[in-house]
Amino acid sequence: MFLALNASFRRQFEFVQQTWVNNPKFGGLYDERDPLIGHVPKEGQHFSIPADPARRRLSNLATFVSMRGGGYFFVPGLTALEWLSHRTP
């Protein structure tokens, strides 16, 4: 189960998804996505583990996370909560 509470869905959650998780060149990598939660292409996933003097590359990783459903739920901000608290029934 995953839960994220963000002030700006586009600037925070979607940014992390696109820029970090599914970016194949993030952090100096080449053609690799996050092996745990990134989108796995049909030809299989590979991931490099940095090491000295040479990196170790894992190939054909299994899919670790599968999507079963989801939803976007909105929580009112402090201004809206204050406004609601002053309303009379």
C-alpha positions in Angstrom: 0.0 0.0 0.0 1.2 3.5 -0.8 -0.1 6.8 0.4 1.2 10.3 -0.4 -0.1 13.6 1.1 1.0 16.5 -1.1 0.1 20.1 -1.3 0.6 20.0 -5.1 0.0 16.7 -6.8 1.6 17.8 -10.1 4.7 19.4 -8.5 5.3 16.7 -6.0 4.0 13.2 -6.6 4.1 13.4 -10.5 7.5 15.1 -10.3 8.9 12.1 -8.3 7.3 9.6 -10.6 8.6 11.2 -13.9 11.9 12.7 -12.8 13.2 10.0 -10.4 11.3 6.7 -10.7 10.7 6.4 -14.4 13.7 8.5 -15.7 16.1 6.0 -17.2 19.0 8.5 -16.9 18.4 9.7 -13.3 21.5 10.0 -11.1 24.0 9.2 -13.8 22.4 5.9 -14.8 22.0 4.9 -18.4 18.8 3.2 -19.6 17.7 2.1 -16.2 14.5 2.8 -14.1 13.9 2.3 -10.4 13.9 -1.6 -10.0 11.2 -1.6 -7.3 8.5 0.7 -8.4 9.5 1.9 -11.9 7.8 0.9 -15.1 9.3 -2.4 -16.4 9.6 -2.6 -20.2 8.5 -5.8 -21.9 12.0 -6.7 -22.8 12.9 -7.0 -19.1 14.5 -4.8 -16.5 18.2 -4.3 -15.6 19.8 -2.3 -12.9 23.4 -1.4 -12.1 24.9 -1.4 -8.6 27.8 1.1 -8.4 31.1 -0.5 -7.3 34.8 0.1 -7.5 36.5 -0.8 -9.8 33.5 -2.0 -11.9 29.8 -1.9 -11.4 27.6 -5.0 -11.1 24.7 -5.2 -13.5 21.6 -7.3 -12.7 19.5 -8.4 -15.7 15.9 -9.7 -16.1 14.7 -8.5 -12.7 11.2 -9.6 -11.8 8.5 -7.0 -11.3 8.3 -6.3 -7.6 5.2 -4.0 -7.5 2.0 -4.4 -9.4 -0.8 -1.9 -9.6 -4.2 -3.3 -8.4 -6.1 0.0 -8.2 -5.8 3.5 -7.1 -7.5 6.7 -6.4 -7.0 10.4 -5.8 -8.5 11.7 -2.5 -8.4 15.4 -1.6 -8.1 16.7 1.9 -9.2 20.3 2.5 -6.4 22.8 3.4 -6.2 24.8 6.7 -8.2 27.7 5.2 -11.1 25.5 4.2 -11.0 23.7 7.6 -11.2 27.0 9.4 -14.0 28.2 7.2 -15.9 24.9 7.9 -15.4 25.2 11.6 -17.2 28.6 11.7 -20.3 27.5 9.8 -23.4 26.9 11.9 -25.5 23.9 11.1 
